[in-house]
Amino acid sequence: MFKKRFLPVLLCLPLLVVACLLSVALTLGSGSSSVAGFEGLRGDLDGDGALTAYDLTLYLRYLSGSVSLSDDALALADMNGDGKADEADMQLLQQYLSGEGISVGLRVAYVPLDNRPVNLDRAVYLAASCGLELVMPEEHLFRTALDNMEPNPDGGTLGNRKALLEWLREADKTCDAFVISLDQMLSGGLVGSRWLDNTDLTFEYEVIDEIARLCENNTVILFDTVMRLASTTGYQGWGMEEYNTLRSYGQVARKQLTGSELTVENIIAGYRYDANGKKIPFGHTDATLNRYLASRERKLRIADYLLRNAGDKMDSLYLGVDDSSPEVTIQTNEINYLTGLLGEKGVLSAGTDELGLCSLTRMATLLYGSPKVHVTYYGPGKDMPADSWDIETLGNMVGTHLDFLNVVETDDAKNALQVLILTRGSSRSDRQSLLAQAKKNLNNHIPTMLLDVSLQASELDTMMFSESDIQIGMLMGYSSWNTAGNATGLALSLGISRYAYLSFVPESTPAANEAFLKSMAFAYIKDISYKTFHGSISGIMNEDYTCSAPLILRRLNTSKIVTALSPYGESSHGEVKVSGFRYPWNRTFEMTFDIEIG
């Protein structure tokens, strides 16, 4: 449960709201109540003696029909004393919690997938942009060291699982919301989940049991991955030869299991055989294949134990399918089996690198309420496979992301966050239409975000910066990075978290505005420059290139940002500057840099 205390927030509220709530509190008295004979404080649905963000979450879930309330809680839910618990009462509680331009400040304990910028820098920016207070372990506890890097202080090359478990126990004393990477907690990170091959899973199961206990008194969102088709390059001596050989091996179609045949043991038994039952040849050493298959088996058994023993206790789980294919592969039986166990406990979809950001965004929408979004596709790709690395059509993949992010799709384009998506096979005319709609929306104060999954290099970016005069800072979110699954999660998490926050508070705080600017600067420079310059810092900073950082920053610095929705508000901001371009993982697509707001 969220444990943000009553008094600190009370001191930040408008006098009218304070007076109203003090009146309620004084009427009830200390330790007694005139509400239907029950003891407690109006609005305190979880009975912890305080009006907190978790009470609002319970109210939202009650009104949506997803939870029921006890008679005691229903009586206390009647904030205005009219004899019923309805949206008017929820709005009173919401008004109390939001205050006048303050951050709600929920403390979220976050265990990242690893220490890459997408899981570290961008998570910090996103959380602050929507009013969440992020609490994280020290970086060396979740750091991955590839072969060309120095080991961690403990001498290891993966995250320190035992130390992280102790950190979680300590965090439980001060935090009531958790976003946890199971790959990190159980395998020391994404790389470890593809490498470890131990068969004694006693420690892993004990960690899962501990997380299940954590779920009993906290809001816990988990994310994990289905092991990808290939290995990690640059770790323990494996390179592109192993990657290509293993990916080709994994892509061979296996016999598809159904009904009672779809079991963990049968899936594992079928790893080495094609759809016709013939043994699949492997073009590398037996040791390489044995480790790869043992890692797959380990990961599948861990996921099976998790869903059978903790599935009913967690708030939600996102199972991301990493580096996959729309065809039948070694992953397909695993995916079908895990989907059956997952049920309504979470979602399974393409994506990996964005899962931490998606989970933080789900936490924000649980706190602030489910926002509405209107999605428009430009190009013919909605019903095509999202790309060659994903498992489903673009439309299905976007829909699954939206389900996890706790949003409601609507046909009402004027009263929702508009999500404009450029798809595979799109034309110049499609790009022009998308940009024209974005500009029209912003001129009419309609919150809008862009997602480019067209696989067309930087055509949209070039048009956006050379032909369009869109105020790029006014957009709620943007991405065009990497696979369609990752880009979708990055863009939606950035836009939806900010939109949910602005829908809840009267006005964004300066700290949240600064963090949002950093998020957008990172998205534009990182996503666009990676595609255009592939790691050339001289190219990124070259004034002559259309999509280089100097041009992006000039456009961002002359653009206002949206700071309020009801009533609508926008504001100018300090100058955004970037410096210190670097590659902590020595890979061009893991670029990061420092961002300063003047």
ABEGO torsion letter per residue (X at the ends): XBABBAAAAAAABBAAAAAAAAAAAAAAEBGBBABGGBBEBBGBAAGAGBBBAAAAAAAAAAAAGABBBBAAAAAAABAAGAGBBBAAAAAAAAAAAAEBGBBAGBBBBBBBABABAAAAAAAAAAAAAAGBBBBBBBAAAABBBBAABBBBAAGBABBBAAAAAAAAAAAAAABABBBBBAAAAAAGEAAAAAABABABAAAAAAAAAAAAAAAAABBBBBBBBBBBABBBBGBGGBBAAAAAAAAAAAABBBBBBBEAABBAAAAAAAAABBAAGBBBBBABBAAAAAAAAAAAAAAAAAAAAAAAAAAAABABBBBBBBGBBABBBAAAAAAAAAAAAAEAAEBBBBEAAAAAAAAAAAAAAAAAEBBBBBBBBBEAAAABBABAABABBAAAAAAAAAAAAGBBBBABAAABBBBBBBBBGBBAAAAAAAAAAAAAAAAAGBBBBBBBAAGAEAAAAAAAAAABABBAAABABBBABEBAAAAAAAAAAAAAAAAAAAAABABBBAAAAAAAAAAAAAAAAAAAAAAAAGGBAAAAABAABAABAAAAAAAAAABBBBABAOBBBBBBBBBBBBBGBBBAAGBAAABBBBBBBX
